[in-house]
Amino acid sequence: MPAVLISVLVIVIIINNQQDTYGELVLSHQELDFGKVPEWDGKVTGEITAKNIGEKPINITRIQVGYSFIDIEGPTLIQPESEEVFKIHLIPPVLPPDQITVTAIFFTNSPQTPQIYFTIKAVVQRFATLSASVCDFGNIEPATDFEKKVRMCVNAPMDQSEIHLMSSVDPMLSWVMEPDVIPNCYILKINLNIPFKESEEESNQLSHPTPFSALLTVAFPNGRTLTLPVIARVVPPVLAYPESLSLGIVSKDKTPSLEFTLSAKNPFTIVNINAPTYMQIVVTSVSDESEESERPYKSVFSATLDLSDSPPLLREVIIVTTTAASAPIRIPVYGYIKKDPP
């Protein structure tokens, strides 16, 4: 009996082992590095080999990449002890900048290798690049020429006459291109000039900081373009801080005092201050700070309000005229005066 039981057990083990045979997928390598890929050469293709070292066929149910700039094509069935080639296609024009590292996943019906991971690397060499993503002039004053330089490098051989700078739609913005000391590179000189406004309405707009933005475009003969955003903040010669004064809600029996500062790059004097009769404005300090300060010349003012002679709702403006500009500085004053209790 023991011999019979042992024989039956051996037979069962052999049958089970035969039923548990499977396919097993092995890739020729776990990583494919394309290196530098020129975007102007179009699609590039690499290959890997997948081998089934098992005893049953393997179905490739799907290949997950997750990015539109990579496509992998190959067979869906691999027979035992055979190998197949998979092609990896890279589409450089839609690749993100800098180096990319993407993991592809092969899903199979094999319990031994249900998922196989594969890494794809590449560095896109752009047709042309700019040394700055944005040309930022920062704070600028009207009636002054400002210039910024941006380096443009073209990675494909091209004559300068074939590169065109599209005209700016803003008359205050202009640019030219000059050869650089670096081969295949150019210097883009960008000039911005904000003129003084002549009308009173336009002058009042320059009494406070105003944003400026535009877009410049470089066109190449092969249809490619580069765009460069240009931004700035146009500030008056004399800048008020804060730009408006707010009392909030105050009682009529109070005598509130608010402070504001006028600052400039160059010395200035106050010509006139126009304010409501119930506002007394005096200069509390004048300073010439370190040359490291962007606007070293400052005057600090105190505005004291006699609310017994003011309307309940304050919507007033302090108008300051200086020797620095023809446009006056307008500082709104807001507040609400509570009525006397019943």
Secondary structure, DSSP 4 states (H G I P E B T S, - for coil): -HHHHHHHHHHHHHHHHHHT----EEES-SEEEEEEEEGGG--EEEEEEEEE-SSS-EEEEEEE---TTEEEE--SEE-TTEEEEEEEEE-GGGSPSSEEEEEEEEEES-SS-SEEEEEEEEEEE-SEEES-SSEEEEEE-TT-EEEEEEEEEESS---GGG-EEPPPSSTTEEEEEEE-SSTTEEEEEEEEE-PPP-SHHHHHHTTS-EEEEEEEEEE-TTS-EEEEEEEEEE--SEEEESSSEEEEEEETT---EEEEEEEESS---EEEEE--TTEEEEEEEEEE--TTSSS-EEEEEEEEE-GGGS-SEEEEEEEEEESS-SSPEEEEEEEEEEPPP-
